Amino acid sequence: MMRSRFLLVLVAAAGAAAALSGCGEQKSEDTPPVRPVLFTEVNPQTSVVLGPFAGTIEPRYKTQLGFRTFGRIVKRGAEVGEVVKTGRLLAALDPALQAAALLSAQADLASAEAQLANATGVEQRQRALLARGDTPVSSMELAQKNREAAAAHVVQAQAALTKAKEQLSYTTIIAETDGVITAWDAEIGQVVAAGQAVVTIARPEVKEAVFDLPERLIATLGTGATVEISLQLDPSIKTQGRLRELAPEADAATRNRRVKFALDSPPEAFRLGSTVTASLTMPVSSSIVLPISALLEKNGKTSVWVIDAGKQTVQERAVTVSERGPDTVTIAAGLSKGERVITAGVHSLVPGQIVRVLGNFEMEARR
């Protein structure tokens, strides 16, 4: 009897232990484990930054110079990159032809002046003879007309001489302002036509940044729009640029339009030809952009998991998607600024589950 009672006690104890063990396992299965998660903080965007776009520093004022007569180049007085002063000889043609024309004009003038002197003397003698009645009036009138014709020939010869001197001066190119030589389009020994571009001179005191921007972005640039322009080699060197000129038409090949920005007190490092960058800020309607991995789509509904900062638990929140991209989605409604949305492992969470925050999705993405 005693043995039977002892066995009954052992069985009861074992049953109770089994029951307690079963309750513990059930509780472990019902309580979701703590899951590590990544999140992103809701921050509505009111603008978008486009770029950066690359451009160059160019002079606002530059001039292509050429000879005003034809000839063969025999001299170049400066090289590309050289700073020149007003009056500096930049290039010269062989002046033989123009010099010969000048000598001929000088000789023509001397001949015309001699003819005028002779015609004047004849007129004076005829005037004296007419006063004594020793010559007819017709002779006096003829002498007067010859003197007037000789005077006209002198004026003509003087004009020809002036033109010959100008033609000789056209055989040189002189710097009309201080500047920097930026290009040569002809070489020594080359025969050039009148007006053909030979050398380009720029005034470096006024600089501007020049960009070729996509035509779709031009609408974002209002009159006097300003952008921050930085040196590509050292982005810490920067200044403000103000829209000065916009090309009326896009390039036929690239569909880009040339845009010029006037620079406010450009740093010394902004030398002519330097490469610079600029980013354009375009205003947009307020929107919330999330990584596409944050979406939970099931049973025809779209939602996200929002972290309760106080309890470190998650709750499912229905949202409205207005736009989808390859990697991001735009949320039109359902979220508020500052809320934290889980961005990974959304299909393995349940409402009220405790989570352990590992970090910000955006910060991890930058790394």
Secondary structure, DSSP 8 states (H G I E B T S, - for coil): -HHHHHHHHHHHHHHHHHHHHHHHHHHHHHS---EEEEEEE---EEEEEEEEEEEEEEEEEEEEE--SS-EEEEEE---TT-EE-TT-EEEEE--HHHHHHHHHHHHHHHHHHHHHHHHHHHHHHHHHHHHHT-S-HHHHHHHHHHHHHHHHHHHHHHHHHHHHHHHHHTTEEE-SS-EEEEEE---TT-EE-TT---EEEEEEEEEEEEEEEEGGGGGG--TT-EEEEEESS-TTSEEEEEEEEE-SS--TTT-EEEEEEEESS--TT--TT-EEEEEEEEEEEEEEEEEGGG-EEETTEEEEEEEETTTTEEEEEE-EEEEE-SSEEEEEES--TT-EEE-S-GGG--TT-BEEEEEEHHHHHH-
